[in-house]
């Protein structure tokens, strides 16, 4: 789907003749729209495919200031639920060709989510606004991820479920892609900043780009901190689960050790020889003999328990 926009009082408004508008936005293009874009913006098939590829790395290609092709990473909305935190990034292509600007992506996202209420007079202002808004999106999503991780931190302390560990692994995997996307975007912004004059940006736009560059660096740092915390939480959860298993095995071993002498004596006492011995040699009725045996077994159990306590094994 292609929509066109024109400048009006420093803002973008929808154009009447959308296909010839100076700013075009295309999401989930079909084959006909791809052919139209390739013709209007002089793009090759490889460039078109790269801009729609979610795995493509952020980069810039330019031929002076007349044609600029930019591929950056844009975050999709973060979904925080009781069971999981889901967040993904997509590739967003931007093409400046002459006095026209194109944004294209392979996901259906609202055009207004790409921009802040910044004053825009030309297509390079729009491009900078998009880079700024994308960086702010990452900042907002990192806050949402941090909030979700706070909830997971409480669960790490309270629950012993392995499902939580799998969730942490999943979040850590997505976070790796997030950090990669942020680092790629930051390198892209640095590259644009170094080539502002060649790319046709004026001094005021260069100052705005410098602010975006600083915001991007802070966002990368925040993502690294979040990743570090997540890794430590996962390691702590694994260590906690290992410790719980060790404690459980220790208790089971102690129970087995405590029952071992009882099993031995009970096995001997359960044989018919004990009954014959108690009646023929001790001259005790069978019931009395077994009561004495049970009392003896109880004393042995208590003594064994006390010995293990003194050895600090319980």
C-alpha angles and dihedrals in degrees: 000000000000125000127180131214137192133197118262124167093338094311138094116249129179113271126231092222097042100178094058096041119125092238121046128184120195126183126181093357120203123218094271092051091048091054091048092051093047090053097043096045100031095241128163125227092252093054092048092050092047093053091054096044112103090204095055116118119238112263146145130230120187142173100197113296098310098076123026124169117193128181116190137163121256124190123234118219115289116240114207116189136161091263105035150002114230124191131155140176131220135197116258118194125205124188127188111195115171107309096341132089129203130194117192135175138160095235131075104247128155114258092226092062089067096064144054123215089267119144110259126190103163143014094271090056087053092050092051090046090055092050090048094049092047090053091049089049090057090049092052093046092050088055089051091049091049090052091051091048090053088059091048090050090060090049091051089060097042106037135054096197120135088214089075091054091053090050091052090050090051093049091047090053093051090045090057089059089047093054090047091051092048093049090048092050091048092052088049093051091048089052092050090047091054092051101040095125093046091048093051101252118148127222095267091051089048090056090050090049089051090056090049089050091055092047089050092051091051090048091052090050092049090050091051091051092049090049091049092051091048092051091050091048090052092048091048091050091051091048091048092051091048091050092050091051091048092051091048093050090048092054093046090050091051091049089052091049091049092050095045098082090041091053090049095050093040090051091053093043092048093062121097090244090072092057092048092045094051094048100040102035107020093035090219125142113250093248094052092046092054092047088055089048093051091048090051091049090051091052091049090050092051092047091049091049092050092049092051090048092053089049087053092236092127 
